[in-house]
Amino acid sequence: TAIEIWVLFTHRPIGRSGPRILAYDIGTLVVALLVGAIVGRWIHSGAAQDPEKWALHLYLAIMAGGMGFNIMVAVAGILRNLVFFPRQHAAPAQGAG
């Protein structure tokens, strides 16, 4: 997860930088944290119906919440680089042609 966050903030499309991408990256982390927490809480709520297996529900909640976070960060990073902030191409050289 730490490497995924590092990659999100350091590997930006060529020719793109600035506050808009930084805001997108921070927004991605916030949304991913919310999705992870919601997924984890949803799975952990099953422990109320089966109190004998609360440890299993807790383990599954942690794993599923973390996976939800990782999937959200990965998908948002791919969308950022390919859809929202595509790579800027260099202008052709003056003498080319």
C-alpha atoms as a printed R data frame, in Angstrom:
   type eleno elety resid chain resno       x       y       z
1  ATOM     1    CA   THR     A     1   0.000   0.000   0.000
2  ATOM     2    CA   ALA     A     2   2.821   2.409   0.815
3  ATOM     3    CA   ILE     A     3   4.479   1.724  -2.534
4  ATOM     4    CA   GLU     A     4   1.168   2.236  -4.321
5  ATOM     5    CA   ILE     A     5   0.705   5.638  -2.662
6  ATOM     6    CA   TRP     A     6   4.311   6.593  -3.494
7  ATOM     7    CA   VAL     A     7   3.746   5.619  -7.149
8  ATOM     8    CA   LEU     A     8   0.510   7.630  -7.253
9  ATOM     9    CA   PHE     A     9   2.267  10.801  -6.128
10 ATOM    10    CA   THR     A    10   5.528  10.399  -8.073
11 ATOM    11    CA   HIS     A    11   4.620   8.872 -11.448
12 ATOM    12    CA   ARG     A    12   2.636  11.511 -13.251
13 ATOM    13    CA   PRO     A    13   1.991  11.807 -16.977
14 ATOM    14    CA   ILE     A    14   4.819  13.365 -18.979
15 ATOM    15    CA   GLY     A    15   4.460  17.139 -19.175
16 ATOM    16    CA   ARG     A    16   1.820  17.307 -16.448
17 ATOM    17    CA   SER     A    17   2.196  18.678 -12.943
18 ATOM    18    CA   GLY     A    18   0.643  21.278 -10.726
19 ATOM    19    CA   PRO     A    19  -2.056  21.783  -8.161
20 ATOM    20    CA   ARG     A    20  -4.831  20.105 -10.182
21 ATOM    21    CA   ILE     A    21  -3.046  16.759 -10.248
22 ATOM    22    CA   LEU     A    22  -2.107  17.096  -6.575
23 ATOM    23    CA   ALA     A    23  -5.758  17.789  -5.720
24 ATOM    24    CA   TYR     A    24  -6.794  14.745  -7.774
25 ATOM    25    CA   ASP     A    25  -4.256  12.564  -5.934
26 ATOM    26    CA   ILE     A    26  -5.392  13.751  -2.502
27 ATOM    27    CA   GLY     A    27  -9.027  13.305  -3.506
28 ATOM    28    CA   THR     A    28  -8.174   9.795  -4.676
29 ATOM    29    CA   LEU     A    29  -6.748   8.943  -1.267
30 ATOM    30    CA   VAL     A    30  -9.776  10.353   0.542
31 ATOM    31    CA   VAL     A    31 -12.232   8.423  -1.632
32 ATOM    32    CA   ALA     A    32 -10.137   5.246  -1.378
33 ATOM    33    CA   LEU     A    33 -10.039   5.529   2.421
34 ATOM    34    CA   LEU     A    34 -13.813   5.964   2.524
35 ATOM    35    CA   VAL     A    35 -14.383   2.983   0.227
36 ATOM    36    CA   GLY     A    36 -12.013   0.839   2.291
37 ATOM    37    CA   ALA     A    37 -13.717   1.838   5.526
38 ATOM    38    CA   ILE     A    38 -17.201   1.207   4.109
39 ATOM    39    CA   VAL     A    39 -16.262  -2.217   2.722
40 ATOM    40    CA   GLY     A    40 -14.526  -3.184   5.960
41 ATOM    41    CA   ARG     A    41 -17.422  -2.029   8.112
42 ATOM    42    CA   TRP     A    42 -19.926  -3.820   5.893
43 ATOM    43    CA   ILE     A    43 -18.097  -7.125   6.248
44 ATOM    44    CA   HIS     A    44 -17.449  -6.610   9.961
45 ATOM    45    CA   SER     A    45 -21.159  -6.036  10.550
46 ATOM    46    CA   GLY     A    46 -21.645  -9.732   9.828
47 ATOM    47    CA   ALA     A    47 -20.028 -10.460  13.208
48 ATOM    48    CA   ALA     A    48 -23.270  -9.366  14.895
49 ATOM    49    CA   GLN     A    49 -25.138 -12.286  13.324
50 ATOM    50    CA   ASP     A    50 -22.404 -14.815  14.184
51 ATOM    51    CA   PRO     A    51 -20.644 -13.729  17.402
52 ATOM    52    CA   GLU     A    52 -18.663 -16.976  17.662
53 ATOM    53    CA   LYS     A    53 -16.680 -16.075  14.535
54 ATOM    54    CA   TRP     A    54 -15.963 -12.432  15.364
55 ATOM    55    CA   ALA     A    55 -12.222 -12.903  14.830
56 ATOM    56    CA   LEU     A    56 -12.777 -14.272  11.335
57 ATOM    57    CA   HIS     A    57 -15.090 -11.371  10.495
58 ATOM    58    CA   LEU     A    58 -12.524  -8.902  11.806
59 ATOM    59    CA   TYR     A    59  -9.757 -10.476   9.716
60 ATOM    60    CA   LEU     A    60 -11.914 -10.492   6.585
61 ATOM    61    CA   ALA     A    61 -12.967  -6.892   7.211
62 ATOM    62    CA   ILE     A    62  -9.342  -5.759   7.448
63 ATOM    63    CA   MET     A    63  -8.353  -7.664   4.306
64 ATOM    64    CA   ALA     A    64 -11.382  -6.571   2.267
65 ATOM    65    CA   GLY     A    65 -11.084  -2.950   3.383
66 ATOM    66    CA   GLY     A    66  -7.414  -2.876   2.428
67 ATOM    67    CA   MET     A    67  -8.140  -4.486  -0.925
68 ATOM    68    CA   GLY     A    68 -10.919  -1.979  -1.603
69 ATOM    69    CA   PHE     A    69  -8.450   0.826  -0.863
70 ATOM    70    CA   ASN     A    70  -5.801  -0.675  -3.157
71 ATOM    71    CA   ILE     A    71  -8.217  -1.214  -6.021
72 ATOM    72    CA   MET     A    72  -9.529   2.348  -5.774
73 ATOM    73    CA   VAL     A    73  -6.012   3.851  -5.801
74 ATOM    74    CA   ALA     A    74  -4.946   1.686  -8.751
75 ATOM    75    CA   VAL     A    75  -8.032   2.448 -10.846
76 ATOM    76    CA   ALA     A    76  -7.874   6.179 -10.038
77 ATOM    77    CA   GLY     A    77  -4.178   6.271 -10.987
78 ATOM    78    CA   ILE     A    78  -4.866   4.593 -14.315
79 ATOM    79    CA   LEU     A    79  -7.792   6.919 -15.028
80 ATOM    80    CA   ARG     A    80  -5.653   9.928 -14.081
81 ATOM    81    CA   ASN     A    81  -2.873   9.005 -16.489
82 ATOM    82    CA   LEU     A    82  -5.003   7.859 -19.421
83 ATOM    83    CA   VAL     A    83  -8.271   9.828 -19.240
84 ATOM    84    CA   PHE     A    84  -8.234  12.921 -17.026
85 ATOM    85    CA   PHE     A    85  -4.622  14.099 -17.478
86 ATOM    86    CA   PRO     A    86  -3.284  12.439 -20.626
87 ATOM    87    CA   ARG     A    87   0.352  12.833 -21.590
88 ATOM    88    CA   GLN     A    88   1.228  16.036 -23.427
89 ATOM    89    CA   HIS     A    89   3.185  15.454 -26.606
90 ATOM    90    CA   ALA     A    90   6.170  17.621 -27.465
91 ATOM    91    CA   ALA     A    91   5.812  20.098 -30.320
92 ATOM    92    CA   PRO     A    92   7.523  19.030 -33.558
93 ATOM    93    CA   ALA     A    93  10.946  20.489 -34.248
94 ATOM    94    CA   GLN     A    94  11.071  23.615 -36.435
95 ATOM    95    CA   GLY     A    95  13.336  22.149 -39.131
96 ATOM    96    CA   ALA     A    96  11.492  18.844 -39.427
97 ATOM    97    CA   GLY     A    97   9.628  18.134 -42.569
